[in-house]
């Protein structure tokens, strides 16, 4: 493997990891907003550009999916991830 490809690979991995970390942090903050605004009862289904997106589906992603990632992060993967943050 050429040095250039190796450097590009590492840069790409770091960029992807940083985007993943940012998205994960946003998901955690969305959980707080969901609870604070009682979106379980108050969030309407999507309209216009979000037409067809159900509030319940949003809640499922914000909680079930983010919580599944949190289990992995709490098992030590957050240490691995933070080593590559750009």
FILUM-529740 format. One record per atom (N, C-alpha, C): residue number from 1; residue in three letters; atom name; x, y, z. Coordinates in Angstrom, 1 decimal, always signed. Atoms other than C-alpha are relative to their C-alpha. Layout:
BEGIN
> NUM_ALA_CA_X_Y_Z
...
This chain:
BEGIN
> 1_UNK_N_+0.9_-1.2_+0.0
> 1_UNK_CA_+0.0_+0.0_+0.0
> 1_UNK_C_+0.9_+1.2_+0.0
> 2_UNK_N_-0.9_-1.2_+0.1
> 2_UNK_CA_+1.4_+3.4_-0.9
> 2_UNK_C_-0.3_+0.8_+1.3
> 3_UNK_N_+0.1_-0.8_-1.1
> 3_UNK_CA_+2.0_+5.9_+1.8
> 3_UNK_C_-1.2_+1.0_-0.1
> 4_UNK_N_+1.1_-1.0_+0.3
> 4_UNK_CA_-0.5_+8.3_+0.2
> 4_UNK_C_-1.4_-0.7_+0.3
> 5_UNK_N_+1.2_+0.7_-0.2
> 5_UNK_CA_-3.3_+5.6_+0.2
> 5_UNK_C_-0.2_-0.2_+1.5
> 6_UNK_N_+0.1_+0.2_-1.5
> 6_UNK_CA_-2.5_+4.8_+3.9
> 6_UNK_C_-0.4_+1.3_+0.7
> 7_UNK_N_+0.3_-1.2_-0.7
> 7_UNK_CA_-2.7_+8.4_+4.9
> 7_UNK_C_-1.4_+0.4_-0.3
> 8_UNK_N_+1.4_-0.3_+0.4
> 8_UNK_CA_-5.9_+8.9_+2.9
> 8_UNK_C_-1.0_-0.9_+0.8
> 9_UNK_N_+0.9_+0.9_-0.7
> 9_UNK_CA_-7.4_+5.8_+4.5
> 9_UNK_C_-0.2_+0.4_+1.5
> 10_UNK_N_+0.1_-0.4_-1.4
> 10_UNK_CA_-6.6_+7.0_+8.0
> 10_UNK_C_-0.8_+1.3_+0.1
> 11_UNK_N_+0.8_-1.3_+0.0
> 11_UNK_CA_-8.0_+10.5_+7.2
> 11_UNK_C_-1.4_-0.3_-0.2
> 12_UNK_N_+1.4_+0.3_+0.2
> 12_UNK_CA_-11.2_+9.0_+5.9
> 12_UNK_C_-0.6_-0.7_+1.2
> 13_UNK_N_+0.5_+0.7_-1.2
> 13_UNK_CA_-11.5_+6.7_+8.9
> 13_UNK_C_-0.2_+1.0_+1.2
> 14_UNK_N_+0.2_-1.0_-1.1
> 14_UNK_CA_-11.0_+9.7_+11.3
> 14_UNK_C_-1.2_+0.9_-0.3
> 15_UNK_N_+1.1_-0.8_+0.4
> 15_UNK_CA_-13.5_+11.8_+9.3
> 15_UNK_C_-1.3_-0.7_+0.3
> 16_UNK_N_+1.2_+0.7_-0.2
> 16_UNK_CA_-16.1_+9.1_+9.4
> 16_UNK_C_-0.3_-0.2_+1.5
> 17_UNK_N_+0.1_+0.1_-1.4
> 17_UNK_CA_-15.5_+8.5_+13.1
> 17_UNK_C_-0.5_+1.3_+0.7
> 18_UNK_N_+0.4_-1.3_-0.6
> 18_UNK_CA_-15.8_+12.2_+13.9
> 18_UNK_C_-1.5_+0.3_-0.4
> 19_UNK_N_+1.5_-0.2_+0.3
> 19_UNK_CA_-19.2_+12.4_+12.0
> 19_UNK_C_-0.9_-1.0_+0.8
> 20_UNK_N_+0.8_+0.9_-0.8
> 20_UNK_CA_-20.4_+9.3_+13.8
> 20_UNK_C_-0.1_+0.5_+1.4
> 21_UNK_N_+0.0_-0.5_-1.4
> 21_UNK_CA_-19.4_+10.8_+17.2
> 21_UNK_C_-1.0_+1.2_+0.1
> 22_UNK_N_+0.9_-1.1_+0.0
> 22_UNK_CA_-21.2_+14.0_+16.3
> 22_UNK_C_-1.5_-0.4_-0.1
> 23_UNK_N_+1.3_+0.5_+0.1
> 23_UNK_CA_-24.3_+12.2_+15.2
> 23_UNK_C_-0.5_-0.7_+1.3
> 24_UNK_N_+0.3_+0.7_-1.2
> 24_UNK_CA_-24.3_+10.1_+18.3
> 24_UNK_C_-0.3_+1.0_+1.1
> 25_UNK_N_+0.3_-1.0_-1.0
> 25_UNK_CA_-24.1_+13.2_+20.5
> 25_UNK_C_-1.3_+0.8_-0.3
> 26_UNK_N_+1.2_-0.6_+0.4
> 26_UNK_CA_-26.9_+14.8_+18.6
> 26_UNK_C_-1.2_-0.9_+0.4
> 27_UNK_N_+1.1_+0.9_-0.4
> 27_UNK_CA_-29.1_+11.7_+19.2
> 27_UNK_C_-0.2_+0.1_+1.5
> 28_UNK_N_+0.1_-0.1_-1.4
> 28_UNK_CA_-28.4_+11.9_+22.9
> 28_UNK_C_-0.7_+1.3_+0.4
> 29_UNK_N_+0.6_-1.3_-0.3
> 29_UNK_CA_-29.4_+15.6_+23.0
> 29_UNK_C_-1.4_+0.0_-0.5
> 30_UNK_N_+1.4_+0.1_+0.4
> 30_UNK_CA_-32.5_+14.8_+21.0
> 30_UNK_C_-0.9_-0.8_+1.0
> 31_UNK_N_+0.7_+0.7_-1.1
> 31_UNK_CA_-33.5_+12.3_+23.7
> 31_UNK_C_-0.5_+1.0_+1.1
> 32_UNK_N_+0.4_-1.0_-1.0
> 32_UNK_CA_-33.4_+15.1_+26.2
> 32_UNK_C_-1.1_+1.0_-0.4
> 33_UNK_N_+1.0_-0.8_+0.6
> 33_UNK_CA_-35.4_+17.4_+24.0
> 33_UNK_C_-1.3_-0.7_-0.1
> 34_UNK_N_+1.2_+0.8_+0.2
> 34_UNK_CA_-37.9_+14.7_+23.3
> 34_UNK_C_-0.8_-0.1_+1.4
> 35_UNK_N_+0.6_+0.1_-1.4
> 35_UNK_CA_-38.5_+14.2_+27.1
> 35_UNK_C_-0.5_+1.4_+0.5
> 36_UNK_N_+0.4_-1.3_-0.5
> 36_UNK_CA_-38.5_+17.9_+27.9
> 36_UNK_C_-1.2_+0.6_-0.7
> 37_UNK_N_+1.1_-0.5_+0.8
> 37_UNK_CA_-41.0_+18.7_+25.2
> 37_UNK_C_-1.2_-0.9_+0.0
> 38_UNK_N_+1.0_+1.0_+0.0
> 38_UNK_CA_-43.1_+15.6_+25.8
> 38_UNK_C_-0.5_-0.4_-1.4
> 39_UNK_N_+0.3_+0.3_+1.3
> 39_UNK_CA_-42.9_+14.7_+22.2
> 39_UNK_C_-0.8_-1.3_-0.2
> 40_UNK_N_+0.8_+1.2_+0.1
> 40_UNK_CA_-44.4_+11.3_+22.9
> 40_UNK_C_-1.5_+0.4_-0.2
> 41_UNK_N_+1.4_-0.4_+0.1
> 41_UNK_CA_-47.7_+13.2_+23.2
> 41_UNK_C_-0.2_+1.2_-0.9
> 42_UNK_N_+0.2_-1.3_+0.6
> 42_UNK_CA_-47.0_+16.5_+21.4
> 42_UNK_C_+0.6_+0.1_-1.4
> 43_UNK_N_-0.6_-0.1_+1.3
> 43_UNK_CA_-45.0_+15.7_+18.2
> 43_UNK_C_-0.9_-0.5_-1.0
> 44_UNK_N_+0.9_+0.4_+1.1
> 44_UNK_CA_-47.1_+15.6_+15.1
> 44_UNK_C_+0.8_-0.7_-1.1
> 45_UNK_N_-0.6_+0.6_+1.1
> 45_UNK_CA_-46.3_+13.4_+12.2
> 45_UNK_C_+0.5_+1.0_-1.0
> 46_UNK_N_-0.7_-0.9_+1.0
> 46_UNK_CA_-44.1_+14.9_+9.4
> 46_UNK_C_-1.0_+0.5_-1.1
> 47_UNK_N_+0.7_-0.6_+1.2
> 47_UNK_CA_-45.5_+17.2_+6.7
> 47_UNK_C_+1.0_+0.5_-1.0
> 48_UNK_N_-0.8_-0.5_+1.1
> 48_UNK_CA_-44.1_+18.6_+3.5
> 48_UNK_C_+1.2_-0.9_-0.2
> 49_UNK_N_-1.2_+0.9_+0.3
> 49_UNK_CA_-40.5_+17.3_+3.2
> 49_UNK_C_+0.2_-1.2_+0.9
> 50_UNK_N_-0.1_+1.1_-0.9
> 50_UNK_CA_-41.0_+15.0_+6.1
> 50_UNK_C_-1.3_-0.8_+0.0
> 51_UNK_N_+1.3_+0.7_+0.1
> 51_UNK_CA_-44.4_+13.7_+4.9
> 51_UNK_C_+0.3_-1.5_+0.0
> 52_UNK_N_-0.2_+1.5_-0.1
> 52_UNK_CA_-44.8_+10.0_+5.7
> 52_UNK_C_+0.8_-0.4_+1.2
> 53_UNK_N_-0.8_+0.3_-1.2
> 53_UNK_CA_-42.5_+10.2_+8.7
> 53_UNK_C_-0.8_+0.1_+1.2
> 54_UNK_N_+0.9_+0.0_-1.2
> 54_UNK_CA_-44.4_+9.2_+11.8
> 54_UNK_C_+0.8_+0.4_+1.2
> 55_UNK_N_-0.6_-0.4_-1.2
> 55_UNK_CA_-43.6_+10.8_+15.1
> 55_UNK_C_+0.5_-1.2_+0.8
> 56_UNK_N_-0.4_+1.2_-0.8
> 56_UNK_CA_-43.5_+7.3_+16.7
> 56_UNK_C_+1.3_-0.6_-0.6
> 57_UNK_N_-1.3_+0.5_+0.6
> 57_UNK_CA_-40.8_+6.2_+14.2
> 57_UNK_C_+1.2_+0.9_+0.4
> 58_UNK_N_-1.0_-0.8_-0.4
> 58_UNK_CA_-38.8_+9.2_+15.1
> 58_UNK_C_+0.5_-0.3_+1.4
> 59_UNK_N_-0.2_+0.4_-1.4
> 59_UNK_CA_-39.1_+8.3_+18.8
> 59_UNK_C_+0.8_-1.3_+0.1
> 60_UNK_N_-0.7_+1.3_+0.0
> 60_UNK_CA_-38.0_+4.8_+18.0
> 60_UNK_C_+1.4_+0.1_-0.3
> 61_UNK_N_-1.4_-0.2_+0.4
> 61_UNK_CA_-34.8_+5.9_+16.3
> 61_UNK_C_+0.7_+0.8_+1.1
> 62_UNK_N_-0.6_-0.9_-1.0
> 62_UNK_CA_-34.1_+8.6_+18.9
> 62_UNK_C_+0.3_-0.8_+1.3
> 63_UNK_N_-0.3_+0.7_-1.2
> 63_UNK_CA_-34.4_+6.1_+21.7
> 63_UNK_C_+0.5_-1.4_-0.2
> 64_UNK_N_-0.5_+1.4_+0.1
> 64_UNK_CA_-34.1_+2.4_+20.7
> 64_UNK_C_+1.3_-0.1_-0.7
> 65_UNK_N_-1.2_+0.1_+0.8
> 65_UNK_CA_-31.4_+2.9_+18.1
> 65_UNK_C_+1.2_+0.7_+0.8
> 66_UNK_N_-1.1_-0.7_-0.7
> 66_UNK_CA_-29.4_+5.5_+20.1
> 66_UNK_C_+0.3_-0.7_+1.3
> 67_UNK_N_-0.3_+0.7_-1.2
> 67_UNK_CA_-29.7_+3.4_+23.2
> 67_UNK_C_+0.8_-1.3_-0.3
> 68_UNK_N_-0.9_+1.1_+0.4
> 68_UNK_CA_-28.3_+0.4_+21.3
> 68_UNK_C_+1.4_+0.4_-0.2
> 69_UNK_N_-1.4_-0.6_+0.2
> 69_UNK_CA_-25.3_+2.5_+20.3
> 69_UNK_C_+0.6_+0.3_+1.3
> 70_UNK_N_-0.5_-0.4_-1.3
> 70_UNK_CA_-25.0_+3.7_+23.9
> 70_UNK_C_+0.5_-1.3_+0.7
> 71_UNK_N_-0.4_+1.2_-0.6
> 71_UNK_CA_-24.7_+0.1_+25.1
> 71_UNK_C_+1.4_-0.4_-0.5
> 72_UNK_N_-1.4_+0.2_+0.6
> 72_UNK_CA_-21.7_-0.4_+22.7
> 72_UNK_C_+1.0_+1.0_+0.5
> 73_UNK_N_-0.9_-1.1_-0.5
> 73_UNK_CA_-20.2_+2.9_+23.7
> 73_UNK_C_+0.4_-0.2_+1.5
> 74_UNK_N_-0.3_+0.2_-1.4
> 74_UNK_CA_-20.5_+2.1_+27.4
> 74_UNK_C_+0.8_-1.2_+0.3
> 75_UNK_N_-0.8_+1.3_-0.1
> 75_UNK_CA_-18.9_-1.3_+26.8
> 75_UNK_C_+1.5_+0.3_-0.4
> 76_UNK_N_-1.3_-0.3_+0.3
> 76_UNK_CA_-15.7_+0.5_+25.9
> 76_UNK_C_+0.3_+0.6_-1.4
> 77_UNK_N_-0.3_-0.5_+1.4
> 77_UNK_CA_-16.1_+1.5_+22.3
> 77_UNK_C_+0.1_+1.6_+0.0
> 78_UNK_N_-0.2_-1.4_+0.0
> 78_UNK_CA_-16.3_+5.2_+23.2
> 78_UNK_C_+1.5_+0.4_+0.1
> 79_UNK_N_-1.5_-0.2_-0.1
> 79_UNK_CA_-12.6_+5.0_+24.2
> 79_UNK_C_+0.6_-0.2_-1.4
> 80_UNK_N_-0.6_+0.2_+1.3
> 80_UNK_CA_-11.8_+3.5_+20.8
> 80_UNK_C_-0.4_+1.1_-1.0
> 81_UNK_N_+0.5_-1.0_+1.0
> 81_UNK_CA_-13.9_+6.1_+18.9
> 81_UNK_C_+0.7_+1.3_+0.3
> 82_UNK_N_-0.6_-1.3_-0.2
> 82_UNK_CA_-12.4_+9.1_+20.7
> 82_UNK_C_+1.5_+0.0_-0.3
> 83_UNK_N_-1.4_+0.0_+0.4
> 83_UNK_CA_-8.9_+8.0_+19.8
> 83_UNK_C_+0.2_+0.4_-1.4
> 84_UNK_N_-0.1_-0.4_+1.4
> 84_UNK_CA_-9.7_+8.8_+16.2
> 84_UNK_C_-0.7_+1.3_-0.4
> 85_UNK_N_+0.7_-1.2_+0.3
> 85_UNK_CA_-11.6_+12.0_+16.5
> 85_UNK_C_+0.9_+1.0_-0.6
> 86_UNK_N_-0.9_-1.0_+0.7
> 86_UNK_CA_-10.3_+14.6_+14.1
> 86_UNK_C_-0.1_+1.4_+0.6
